[in-house]
């Protein structure tokens, strides 16, 4: 699994934030086939599962795990873990349905 620093993904205007200067920066991980749209904001320690799509302007707080083949809607604010295959929208993010795999 590639991490943010070693990945070959096209990450246009991706923002990665460190909230606590006392702790080392954990950039998190991106699994294969992840799509991150422009202006998405991922805080440190985020794990993004295989095949996940993150919409334009979505915001994910630190230490959140987004499951495999999940979809995060544009502008969503993700405050807690997202299960595999879930479609999450809104602020705060809530599950509206599950993708058919």
The first five atom37 places (N, CA, C, CB, O) and aatype in JSON, in Angstrom:
{
  "aatype": [20, 20, 20, 20, 20, 20, 20, 20, 20, 20, 20, 20, 20, 20, 20, 20, 20, 20, 20, 20, 20, 20, 20, 20, 20, 20, 20, 20, 20, 20, 20, 20, 20, 20, 20, 20, 20, 20, 20, 20, 20, 20, 20, 20, 20, 20, 20, 20, 20, 20, 20, 20, 20, 20, 20, 20, 20, 20, 20, 20, 20, 20, 20, 20, 20, 20, 20, 20, 20, 20, 20, 20, 20, 20, 20, 20, 20, 20, 20, 20, 20, 20, 20, 20, 20, 20, 20, 20, 20, 20, 20, 20, 20, 20, 20, 20, 20, 20, 20, 20, 20],
  "atom_mask": [
    [1, 1, 1, 1, 1],
    [1, 1, 1, 1, 1],
    [1, 1, 1, 1, 1],
    [1, 1, 1, 1, 1],
    [1, 1, 1, 1, 1],
    [1, 1, 1, 1, 1],
    [1, 1, 1, 1, 1],
    [1, 1, 1, 1, 1],
    [1, 1, 1, 1, 1],
    [1, 1, 1, 1, 1],
    [1, 1, 1, 1, 1],
    [1, 1, 1, 1, 1],
    [1, 1, 1, 1, 1],
    [1, 1, 1, 1, 1],
    [1, 1, 1, 1, 1],
    [1, 1, 1, 1, 1],
    [1, 1, 1, 1, 1],
    [1, 1, 1, 1, 1],
    [1, 1, 1, 1, 1],
    [1, 1, 1, 1, 1],
    [1, 1, 1, 1, 1],
    [1, 1, 1, 1, 1],
    [1, 1, 1, 1, 1],
    [1, 1, 1, 1, 1],
    [1, 1, 1, 1, 1],
    [1, 1, 1, 1, 1],
    [1, 1, 1, 1, 1],
    [1, 1, 1, 1, 1],
    [1, 1, 1, 1, 1],
    [1, 1, 1, 1, 1],
    [1, 1, 1, 1, 1],
    [1, 1, 1, 1, 1],
    [1, 1, 1, 1, 1],
    [1, 1, 1, 1, 1],
    [1, 1, 1, 1, 1],
    [1, 1, 1, 1, 1],
    [1, 1, 1, 1, 1],
    [1, 1, 1, 1, 1],
    [1, 1, 1, 1, 1],
    [1, 1, 1, 1, 1],
    [1, 1, 1, 1, 1],
    [1, 1, 1, 1, 1],
    [1, 1, 1, 1, 1],
    [1, 1, 1, 1, 1],
    [1, 1, 1, 1, 1],
    [1, 1, 1, 1, 1],
    [1, 1, 1, 1, 1],
    [1, 1, 1, 1, 1],
    [1, 1, 1, 1, 1],
    [1, 1, 1, 1, 1],
    [1, 1, 1, 1, 1],
    [1, 1, 1, 1, 1],
    [1, 1, 1, 1, 1],
    [1, 1, 1, 1, 1],
    [1, 1, 1, 1, 1],
    [1, 1, 1, 1, 1],
    [1, 1, 1, 1, 1],
    [1, 1, 1, 1, 1],
    [1, 1, 1, 1, 1],
    [1, 1, 1, 1, 1],
    [1, 1, 1, 1, 1],
    [1, 1, 1, 1, 1],
    [1, 1, 1, 1, 1],
    [1, 1, 1, 1, 1],
    [1, 1, 1, 1, 1],
    [1, 1, 1, 1, 1],
    [1, 1, 1, 1, 1],
    [1, 1, 1, 1, 1],
    [1, 1, 1, 1, 1],
    [1, 1, 1, 1, 1],
    [1, 1, 1, 1, 1],
    [1, 1, 1, 1, 1],
    [1, 1, 1, 1, 1],
    [1, 1, 1, 1, 1],
    [1, 1, 1, 1, 1],
    [1, 1, 1, 1, 1],
    [1, 1, 1, 1, 1],
    [1, 1, 1, 1, 1],
    [1, 1, 1, 1, 1],
    [1, 1, 1, 1, 1],
    [1, 1, 1, 1, 1],
    [1, 1, 1, 1, 1],
    [1, 1, 1, 1, 1],
    [1, 1, 1, 1, 1],
    [1, 1, 1, 1, 1],
    [1, 1, 1, 1, 1],
    [1, 1, 1, 1, 1],
    [1, 1, 1, 1, 1],
    [1, 1, 1, 1, 1],
    [1, 1, 1, 1, 1],
    [1, 1, 1, 1, 1],
    [1, 1, 1, 1, 1],
    [1, 1, 1, 1, 1],
    [1, 1, 1, 1, 1],
    [1, 1, 1, 1, 1],
    [1, 1, 1, 1, 1],
    [1, 1, 1, 1, 1],
    [1, 1, 1, 1, 1],
    [1, 1, 1, 1, 1],
    [1, 1, 1, 1, 1],
    [1, 1, 1, 1, 1]
  ],
  "atom_positions": [
    [[0.84, -1.18, 0.0], [0.0, 0.0, 0.0], [0.88, 1.24, 0.0], [-0.95, 0.0, 1.21], [1.75, 1.38, 0.85]],
    [[0.66, 2.15, -0.94], [1.47, 3.35, -0.97], [1.05, 4.32, 0.12], [1.38, 4.02, -2.33], [-0.1, 4.3, 0.57]],
    [[1.97, 5.17, 0.54], [1.6, 6.24, 1.46], [1.59, 7.55, 0.68], [2.58, 6.32, 2.68], [1.92, 7.56, -0.5]],
    [[1.21, 8.64, 1.32], [1.08, 9.92, 0.63], [2.38, 10.37, -0.02], [0.6, 10.97, 1.59], [2.36, 10.96, -1.1]],
    [[3.5, 10.11, 0.61], [4.77, 10.6, 0.09], [5.3, 9.77, -1.06], [5.78, 10.65, 1.19], [6.03, 10.29, -1.91]],
    [[4.97, 8.5, -1.11], [5.53, 7.61, -2.13], [4.55, 7.24, -3.23], [6.02, 6.37, -1.48], [4.89, 6.46, -4.11]],
    [[3.34, 7.78, -3.2], [2.33, 7.36, -4.16], [2.55, 8.01, -5.52], [0.93, 7.69, -3.65], [3.2, 9.05, -5.63]],
    [[2.01, 7.38, -6.54], [2.07, 7.9, -7.9], [0.72, 8.51, -8.3], [2.46, 6.79, -8.88], [0.46, 8.7, -9.48]],
    [[-0.12, 8.81, -7.33], [-1.44, 9.34, -7.61], [-1.36, 10.81, -8.0], [-2.35, 9.17, -6.39], [-0.45, 11.52, -7.59]],
    [[-2.32, 11.25, -8.81], [-2.42, 12.65, -9.18], [-3.27, 13.34, -8.12], [-3.04, 12.83, -10.62], [-4.49, 13.19, -8.11]],
    [[-2.64, 14.07, -7.24], [-3.34, 14.72, -6.12], [-3.29, 16.23, -6.36], [-2.69, 14.35, -4.74], [-2.32, 16.9, -6.0]],
    [[-4.33, 16.75, -6.96], [-4.4, 18.17, -7.29], [-4.93, 18.96, -6.11], [-5.27, 18.4, -8.52], [-6.07, 18.77, -5.68]],
    [[-4.11, 19.84, -5.58], [-4.49, 20.74, -4.49], [-4.98, 19.98, -3.25], [-5.58, 21.69, -4.96], [-5.91, 20.41, -2.58]],
    [[-4.35, 18.86, -2.95], [-4.67, 18.09, -1.74], [-4.04, 18.78, -0.54], [-4.18, 16.61, -1.86], [-2.86, 19.13, -0.57]],
    [[-4.82, 18.97, 0.5], [-4.32, 19.61, 1.71], [-4.17, 18.58, 2.8], [-5.26, 20.75, 2.16], [-5.1, 17.83, 3.09]],
    [[-2.99, 18.54, 3.42], [-2.73, 17.62, 4.53], [-2.35, 18.48, 5.73], [-1.61, 16.57, 4.18], [-1.42, 19.28, 5.65]],
    [[-3.05, 18.3, 6.84], [-2.85, 19.16, 7.99], [-2.29, 18.39, 9.18], [-4.16, 19.83, 8.38], [-2.62, 17.22, 9.39]],
    [[-1.44, 19.05, 9.96], [-0.96, 18.51, 11.22], [-1.52, 19.39, 12.32], [0.62, 18.45, 11.27], [-1.29, 20.6, 12.33]],
    [[-2.27, 18.79, 13.25], [-2.93, 19.57, 14.28], [-2.13, 19.73, 15.56], [-4.23, 18.96, 14.59], [-2.32, 20.7, 16.29]],
    [[-1.24, 18.79, 15.84], [-0.47, 18.86, 17.08], [1.01, 18.87, 16.74], [-0.82, 17.68, 18.01], [1.55, 17.87, 16.27]],
    [[1.66, 20.0, 16.97], [3.06, 20.12, 16.6], [3.98, 19.25, 17.45], [3.49, 21.56, 16.71], [5.1, 18.96, 17.04]],
    [[3.52, 18.81, 18.62], [4.35, 18.0, 19.5], [4.5, 16.57, 19.0], [3.77, 17.99, 20.9], [5.46, 15.89, 19.36]],
    [[3.58, 16.11, 18.18], [3.63, 14.72, 17.71], [4.17, 14.67, 16.29], [2.23, 14.07, 17.77], [4.0, 15.63, 15.53]],
    [[4.83, 13.59, 15.93], [5.33, 13.48, 14.56], [4.16, 13.4, 13.57], [6.23, 12.24, 14.41], [3.09, 12.89, 13.9]],
    [[4.37, 13.91, 12.4], [3.33, 13.95, 11.38], [3.12, 12.56, 10.77], [3.68, 14.96, 10.28], [4.02, 12.01, 10.14]],
    [[1.93, 12.01, 10.98], [1.55, 10.75, 10.35], [0.63, 11.11, 9.2], [0.86, 9.76, 11.37], [-0.53, 11.48, 9.42]],
    [[1.13, 11.0, 7.98], [0.35, 11.43, 6.83], [-0.76, 10.46, 6.47], [1.24, 11.61, 5.65], [-1.66, 10.82, 5.7]],
    [[-0.74, 9.25, 7.0], [-1.77, 8.28, 6.7], [-1.42, 7.46, 5.48], [-3.1, 8.96, 6.5], [-0.29, 7.5, 5.0]],
    [[-2.41, 6.71, 4.98], [-2.17, 5.84, 3.84], [-3.3, 5.91, 2.83], [-1.98, 4.41, 4.3], [-4.46, 6.13, 3.18]],
    [[-2.93, 5.73, 1.57], [-3.88, 5.58, 0.48], [-3.68, 4.2, -0.1], [-3.7, 6.71, -0.6], [-2.56, 3.84, -0.48]],
    [[-4.75, 3.42, -0.19], [-4.64, 2.13, -0.86], [-4.8, 2.35, -2.36], [-5.71, 1.14, -0.32], [-4.93, 3.48, -2.82]],
    [[-4.78, 1.27, -3.13], [-4.85, 1.35, -4.59], [-6.21, 1.85, -5.08], [-4.56, -0.01, -5.19], [-7.23, 1.68, -4.42]],
    [[-6.2, 2.48, -6.26], [-7.4, 2.93, -6.99], [-8.2, 3.99, -6.24], [-8.28, 1.75, -7.28], [-9.42, 4.06, -6.39]],
    [[-7.54, 4.81, -5.43], [-8.2, 5.89, -4.69], [-8.28, 7.12, -5.57], [-7.45, 6.21, -3.37], [-7.32, 7.47, -6.26]],
    [[-9.44, 7.79, -5.56], [-9.6, 9.05, -6.28], [-9.89, 10.15, -5.27], [-10.74, 8.96, -7.36], [-10.86, 10.06, -4.51]],
    [[-9.05, 11.18, -5.25], [-9.27, 12.33, -4.38], [-9.46, 13.55, -5.26], [-8.08, 12.53, -3.37], [-8.56, 13.92, -6.01]],
    [[-10.63, 14.17, -5.16], [-10.97, 15.32, -5.99], [-10.26, 16.58, -5.5], [-12.48, 15.54, -6.01], [-9.73, 16.6, -4.39]],
    [[-10.24, 17.64, -6.34], [-9.59, 18.89, -5.96], [-10.14, 19.48, -4.66], [-9.73, 19.9, -7.07], [-11.32, 19.33, -4.35]],
    [[-9.26, 20.15, -3.93], [-9.59, 20.87, -2.7], [-10.06, 19.99, -1.55], [-10.63, 21.89, -2.98], [-10.63, 20.51, -0.58]],
    [[-9.85, 18.69, -1.63], [-10.15, 17.83, -0.5], [-9.11, 18.09, 0.58], [-10.17, 16.32, -0.91], [-7.95, 18.37, 0.28]],
    [[-9.52, 17.99, 1.83], [-8.64, 18.26, 2.95], [-8.59, 17.03, 3.85], [-9.1, 19.51, 3.74], [-9.59, 16.67, 4.48]],
    [[-7.41, 16.37, 3.92], [-7.24, 15.19, 4.75], [-6.27, 15.52, 5.87], [-6.72, 13.99, 3.91], [-5.15, 15.95, 5.62]],
    [[-6.7, 15.33, 7.11], [-5.82, 15.58, 8.26], [-4.93, 14.36, 8.48], [-6.64, 15.9, 9.54], [-5.18, 13.3, 7.9]],
    [[-3.91, 14.49, 9.3], [-2.93, 13.43, 9.52], [-3.53, 12.13, 10.03], [-1.91, 13.9, 10.49], [-4.5, 12.12, 10.77]],
    [[-2.92, 11.03, 9.6], [-3.31, 9.71, 10.08], [-4.53, 9.12, 9.43], [-3.53, 9.77, 11.51], [-5.04, 8.1, 9.91]],
    [[-5.03, 9.71, 8.36], [-6.21, 9.2, 7.68], [-5.83, 7.98, 6.84], [-6.86, 10.29, 6.8], [-4.83, 8.0, 6.13]],
    [[-6.64, 6.93, 6.93], [-6.44, 5.74, 6.11], [-7.59, 5.67, 5.11], [-6.38, 4.43, 6.99], [-8.76, 5.62, 5.5]],
    [[-7.25, 5.68, 3.82], [-8.26, 5.65, 2.77], [-8.18, 4.31, 2.07], [-8.07, 6.83, 1.76], [-7.15, 3.96, 1.49]],
    [[-9.27, 3.55, 2.12], [-9.31, 2.2, 1.59], [-9.34, 2.14, 0.07], [-10.5, 1.48, 2.12], [-9.61, 3.14, -0.6]],
    [[-9.07, 0.97, -0.45], [-9.01, 0.7, -1.89], [-10.3, 1.12, -2.6], [-8.74, -0.77, -2.13], [-11.4, 0.83, -2.13]],
    [[-10.14, 1.8, -3.74], [-11.27, 2.14, -4.59], [-12.16, 3.26, -4.09], [-12.08, 0.97, -4.8], [-13.24, 3.48, -4.64]],
    [[-11.75, 3.96, -3.07], [-12.57, 5.02, -2.49], [-12.52, 6.29, -3.32], [-12.11, 5.31, -1.06], [-11.48, 6.64, -3.89]],
    [[-13.64, 6.99, -3.39], [-13.73, 8.28, -4.07], [-14.03, 9.34, -3.02], [-14.83, 8.27, -5.2], [-14.97, 9.2, -2.24]],
    [[-13.23, 10.41, -3.0], [-13.46, 11.53, -2.08], [-13.79, 12.75, -2.92], [-12.21, 11.79, -1.16], [-13.0, 13.15, -3.78]],
    [[-14.95, 13.35, -2.68], [-15.47, 14.44, -3.5], [-14.78, 15.77, -3.28], [-16.9, 14.6, -3.25], [-14.0, 15.94, -2.34]],
    [[-15.09, 16.71, -4.16], [-14.51, 18.05, -4.14], [-14.79, 18.73, -2.8], [-15.07, 18.9, -5.29], [-15.93, 18.77, -2.34]],
    [[-13.75, 19.26, -2.17], [-13.9, 20.04, -0.96], [-14.25, 19.25, 0.29], [-14.91, 21.05, -1.16], [-14.58, 19.84, 1.32]],
    [[-14.18, 17.93, 0.23], [-14.48, 17.13, 1.42], [-13.39, 17.33, 2.46], [-14.61, 15.62, 1.06], [-12.23, 17.6, 2.12]],
    [[-13.75, 17.2, 3.72], [-12.82, 17.4, 4.83], [-12.87, 16.16, 5.72], [-13.16, 18.69, 5.64], [-13.94, 15.74, 6.15]],
    [[-11.69, 15.59, 6.0], [-11.6, 14.39, 6.84], [-10.7, 14.71, 8.02], [-11.06, 13.16, 6.03], [-9.55, 15.12, 7.84]],
    [[-11.2, 14.52, 9.25], [-10.42, 14.85, 10.45], [-9.38, 13.77, 10.73], [-11.36, 15.02, 11.67], [-9.42, 12.7, 10.12]],
    [[-8.43, 14.03, 11.65], [-7.34, 13.08, 11.91], [-7.82, 11.72, 12.41], [-6.4, 13.67, 12.92], [-8.85, 11.6, 13.07]],
    [[-7.01, 10.7, 12.07], [-7.17, 9.32, 12.57], [-8.48, 8.66, 12.16], [-7.07, 9.31, 14.05], [-8.95, 7.77, 12.87]],
    [[-9.08, 9.08, 11.06], [-10.3, 8.46, 10.56], [-9.94, 7.4, 9.53], [-11.27, 9.52, 9.96], [-9.0, 7.58, 8.75]],
    [[-10.69, 6.29, 9.52], [-10.49, 5.24, 8.53], [-11.69, 5.25, 7.59], [-10.31, 3.83, 9.2], [-12.84, 5.14, 8.02]],
    [[-11.4, 5.38, 6.29], [-12.44, 5.31, 5.28], [-12.31, 3.95, 4.61], [-12.33, 6.48, 4.24], [-11.26, 3.62, 4.06]],
    [[-13.37, 3.16, 4.65], [-13.33, 1.79, 4.17], [-13.18, 1.66, 2.66], [-14.57, 1.09, 4.59], [-13.19, 2.65, 1.93]],
    [[-13.04, 0.43, 2.21], [-12.85, 0.13, 0.79], [-14.12, 0.43, 0.0], [-12.46, -1.34, 0.6], [-15.24, 0.18, 0.45]],
    [[-13.91, 0.98, -1.2], [-14.96, 1.27, -2.17], [-16.06, 2.18, -1.61], [-15.58, -0.02, -2.65], [-17.21, 2.1, -2.02]],
    [[-15.68, 3.05, -0.68], [-16.62, 4.03, -0.13], [-16.64, 5.27, -1.03], [-16.22, 4.43, 1.32], [-15.74, 5.48, -1.84]],
    [[-17.69, 6.08, -0.87], [-17.8, 7.34, -1.6], [-18.1, 8.44, -0.6], [-18.92, 7.26, -2.7], [-19.04, 8.35, 0.19]],
    [[-17.26, 9.49, -0.63], [-17.46, 10.66, 0.23], [-17.91, 11.8, -0.67], [-16.14, 11.03, 1.03], [-17.19, 12.19, -1.59]],
    [[-19.1, 12.33, -0.4], [-19.68, 13.37, -1.25], [-18.93, 14.69, -1.18], [-21.1, 13.6, -0.87], [-18.18, 14.94, -0.24]],
    [[-19.15, 15.52, -2.19], [-18.53, 16.84, -2.24], [-18.93, 17.67, -1.02], [-18.92, 17.57, -3.54], [-20.11, 17.76, -0.68]],
    [[-17.95, 18.28, -0.38], [-18.21, 19.14, 0.77], [-18.52, 18.43, 2.06], [-19.31, 20.04, 0.46], [-18.82, 19.08, 3.06]],
    [[-18.47, 17.11, 2.08], [-18.77, 16.36, 3.3], [-17.68, 16.57, 4.34], [-18.92, 14.85, 2.99], [-16.51, 16.77, 4.0]],
    [[-18.06, 16.54, 5.61], [-17.12, 16.63, 6.72], [-17.18, 15.3, 7.47], [-17.46, 17.84, 7.67], [-18.18, 14.98, 8.11]],
    [[-16.1, 14.53, 7.38], [-16.07, 13.18, 7.95], [-15.44, 13.23, 9.33], [-15.29, 12.21, 7.02], [-14.26, 13.54, 9.48]],
    [[-16.25, 12.92, 10.34], [-15.82, 13.01, 11.74], [-15.55, 11.65, 12.37], [-16.86, 13.73, 12.54], [-14.91, 11.57, 13.42]],
    [[-16.03, 10.57, 11.74], [-15.82, 9.23, 12.3], [-15.59, 8.24, 11.17], [-17.03, 8.79, 13.17], [-15.76, 8.58, 10.0]],
    [[-15.21, 7.02, 11.52], [-14.88, 6.01, 10.53], [-16.05, 5.74, 9.59], [-14.46, 4.73, 11.22], [-17.22, 5.79, 9.98]],
    [[-15.7, 5.44, 8.33], [-16.69, 5.13, 7.3], [-16.54, 3.65, 6.95], [-16.49, 6.05, 6.02], [-15.44, 3.22, 6.61]],
    [[-17.62, 2.87, 7.01], [-17.51, 1.44, 6.7], [-17.32, 1.19, 5.2], [-18.77, 0.7, 7.18], [-17.54, 2.08, 4.38]],
    [[-16.9, -0.01, 4.86], [-16.7, -0.41, 3.46], [-17.99, -0.2, 2.67], [-16.25, -1.87, 3.37], [-19.08, -0.55, 3.12]],
    [[-17.84, 0.38, 1.46], [-18.96, 0.51, 0.54], [-19.99, 1.58, 0.87], [-19.64, -0.75, 0.45], [-21.0, 1.67, 0.18]],
    [[-19.76, 2.38, 1.9], [-20.75, 3.38, 2.3], [-20.67, 4.63, 1.42], [-20.55, 3.76, 3.76], [-19.6, 4.99, 0.93]],
    [[-21.82, 5.28, 1.23], [-21.88, 6.59, 0.59], [-22.19, 7.58, 1.69], [-22.96, 6.63, -0.58], [-23.23, 7.49, 2.35]],
    [[-21.28, 8.55, 1.9], [-21.38, 9.49, 3.01], [-21.49, 10.9, 2.46], [-20.17, 9.36, 3.97], [-20.71, 11.29, 1.59]],
    [[-22.45, 11.68, 2.97], [-22.64, 13.06, 2.54], [-22.93, 13.94, 3.74], [-23.79, 13.16, 1.51], [-23.28, 13.45, 4.81]],
    [[-22.79, 15.25, 3.55], [-23.23, 16.23, 4.54], [-22.2, 16.61, 5.58], [-24.4, 15.72, 5.22], [-21.07, 16.12, 5.61]],
    [[-22.66, 17.52, 6.45], [-21.85, 18.03, 7.56], [-22.7, 17.99, 8.82], [-21.33, 19.47, 7.28], [-23.62, 18.8, 8.96]],
    [[-22.43, 17.08, 9.74], [-21.39, 16.06, 9.71], [-21.77, 14.94, 8.73], [-21.16, 15.48, 11.12], [-22.94, 14.76, 8.4]],
    [[-20.76, 14.19, 8.29], [-20.99, 13.12, 7.33], [-21.92, 12.05, 7.88], [-19.67, 12.49, 6.93], [-21.77, 11.62, 9.02]],
    [[-22.88, 11.63, 7.06], [-23.79, 10.55, 7.46], [-23.98, 9.61, 6.27], [-25.17, 11.13, 7.95], [-23.93, 10.03, 5.11]],
    [[-24.2, 8.37, 6.58], [-24.35, 7.35, 5.55], [-25.76, 7.44, 4.97], [-24.08, 5.93, 6.13], [-26.74, 7.42, 5.7]],
    [[-25.84, 7.55, 3.64], [-27.14, 7.6, 2.98], [-27.48, 6.29, 2.28], [-27.17, 8.75, 1.99], [-28.66, 5.99, 2.07]],
    [[-26.46, 5.52, 1.9], [-26.69, 4.21, 1.29], [-25.35, 3.48, 1.22], [-27.34, 4.35, -0.13], [-24.31, 4.0, 1.63]],
    [[-25.4, 2.26, 0.68], [-24.2, 1.46, 0.48], [-24.06, 1.14, -0.99], [-24.24, 0.16, 1.33], [-25.04, 0.83, -1.67]],
    [[-22.81, 1.21, -1.5], [-22.53, 0.84, -2.89], [-22.73, -0.64, -3.07], [-21.11, 1.24, -3.3], [-22.47, -1.43, -2.16]],
    [[-23.2, -1.03, -4.24], [-23.32, -2.45, -4.58], [-21.99, -2.89, -5.16], [-24.49, -2.72, -5.6], [-21.52, -2.3, -6.13]],
    [[-21.36, -3.9, -4.58], [-20.06, -4.37, -5.07], [-20.24, -5.62, -5.87], [-19.08, -4.61, -3.91], [-19.26, -6.18, -6.37]]
  ]
}
